[in-house]
Amino acid sequence: MERANEAWIEDLRGPGPAREPALADLRADLLRGLRAALAGRTGADDAFLEDAVQEALLRVLDRLDTFEGRSQFVSWAMAIAVRQALTGLRRQRWRGVSLEQLTGTGEGRAVEAVDRAPGPEQISLRSEMVEVMWRVMREQLTERQYVALTAELNGMPQEEIGRQFGSNRNAVYKLTHDARRKLKAGLEAAGFGANSLLGAWGT
């Protein structure tokens, strides 16, 4: 059933008989859309998609008043669903990975993702910078800053870091922000400024 934007809002917001069919139609649209958007992604099985759609429906209902009509309602709802699902996949990826594992399994992981086939000079500069970076982190950061920044450099979302710290995302943001400032100052004191970064990892 095709609905205009106004009809979606009216049917979903109202307590009348039109609400359940509208919810069922929206759920089907979101499930179909997420299945296509996340095709091939590890962890995006049927059970995950069902849960993601349910969470998205709740989020859409909570945000009905924020819909401004600049796009089709289903497109707006789908954007919310995709964001919810990707967040869920990130959480799923890091489930079971502890901060202790990240900080105790080697210092090169944060830069291994960069694969530019560098030349000998660039390799040497990278190696020297990474060595200094980890020395600055060990010597100048607090233990909590070191753990948080190491986890962040390895790709762990701030939300997950906060969960394992028993904290929240805002607190982790402040923690890693301060840690990055110390790291930047330490690298600059060792002679590694913006030009060094470009030389080591620029293309």
N, C-alpha and C positions, 0 to 999 in steps of 0.2 A: 504494500500500500504506500503510495507516494503522499507525502505530507509537506505542506509549506512550513517554513520556519515557525511561523506563529502557531500552527497547529501542533507541532512538536511540543513547544513550550506549554501551550494550554493543556494538552493531553497528559503530559508528564507531571505537571504541577498540580492538576486538579485531582480530587479524591473520587471522581466519577468512574463509570464503567469503561471509559476510554483509556484509562491509565495503564491497565494491565496489558492490553494489546499493544499499546505504544512501547511499553517496556520490552515486551517480547520481540517486537520488530527491531528495536534499537539493539537489543542484545544480539540478534541474528546478524545485523549489519556489522556490529563491532567484531563479532567472532569471525565472520568472513574476512573482514578487512585485516585483522591481526594475523590470521592464518597466512594471508598473502604477504603482509609486511615482514613477518618474522620467519618466512619459509627458509629452511636451511640453518637456522640459528640453533646452536646447541642448547638444550634445555627447554626449547619452545614446543613441548609436546602437548597433547590434547588436554591433559590435566592442568598444565600450566596456563594454557590459553583460557580455559574455563574460569580459573581463579582470577586471571588478569581482567577478563571481561567483567566479572562480578565487581572487582575493585573499581574498575573504570565507571561502571554504572553508578555506583555510590558517589564517586567523585563528580560525575556529570550532574547528578541530581542536586548535589550540594552547591554546584556552580551555575545553576540555571539563570540566576539573576545577573551573572556576568556575561552572558551571551549577548553580543551586540548586533548580531545579524549581518556581519560583514562577509560571511561565507555561508554555505549550506550547513544546516544544523548538524547533519551526520558527519560532515567533514570536520567540524569543530569538535564534536564528540570523539571522532577517531583520533585526532591529534592528542587529546587527553589520554585515550586508551593506549596509544603507542608510547607516550612518555611513561605511563604507569608500567607498561610491560617491560620496557627497556630497563627501568629502575629495578624491577623484579628480577630480571636476568642478571643484572650486576650483583644484586644481593646474593642470588643463587650461586654465582661464580665464586664469590668470596666466602660462602658458608663453609665452615670447617677449616678455614685458613686463619691461623692465629697471628697476632702481632709478633709473638716470639719466633714463629717460623720465619717470618719475613726478615727480622733483624738478625737471625742467626744462620742464614743460609747463603752467605756470600755477598760481597759488596758490589759485584758488577751487574746485578740484575737490572738496576734502574736504567742503565744505558745500553743494554744488549738489544733493545728494540730498534736502535738506530743502526741501519745497515746501508751505508752509502758507498761501499767499496772504496774506502779512503786510501790515499797514498801513504807511503812510509812516514813522511813528515807529519801528516794529519794524525796518523795512528799514534805517533810519539807524543804529540801535543794532547790528544785525548787521554792517553794513559797518564800523563803527568797531571792533567787537570782533575781526573777522577781520583787519583791518589790524594791530591791536596783537598779535594772536596770531602772525601770521607775522613781525612784527618781533622779538618775544621769541624765537621759534624761531631766527631767523637770528643774533641777537646773543648769546643766552645758552646755546644748545645746542652741543655739539661737532658737528663735521661728521657723524660717524657717528650721533649721536642725531638730528640733523636729517633725515638720509636715512631712517633707520628709522621715525621718527614720521610723516614725510610719507607714506611708503609705507603705513603702518598706517592713517592717516586716509583715504587713498584706497581702503582696503578690501583691500589685499594681505595674505594670511595671514602670520602670523609664521613659519610653516614655510618659506614661499617666500622671505621676507626673509633668514632664516638661511641658506638654500641659496645665495642670491646673495652673501651676505657670507662664505661659506665657514665658517659658524658653525652653531649649533644653536638650537632654539626657546627653550630656557631662557636662553641668553645674550641673545637678542633681547628676551625678556620683561623681563629686568633692564634692558637698554638703554632700552626704551621706557617702562618704569616710572619710571626716573630722569628721562627726558625729560619725561614728563607732570607730574612733581612740579615741575620747573623752570618748565614752562609755566604751571601753576596759580599758582605763586608770582609769576611775572611778570605774569599777568593781574590778580591781587589787588593787586599793587603799583601797577598802572595804574588801579585803582579798579573792576575788574570781578570781582565776587564771585558767589556762587550766585544772588542776586536778579537780577543782570544777565543771567545765563544764562537764567533763567526768562523774563525780559522779552524776550530776543532770540529764543528758540526755544520757549518754553512755549506751550501751547495754551489 
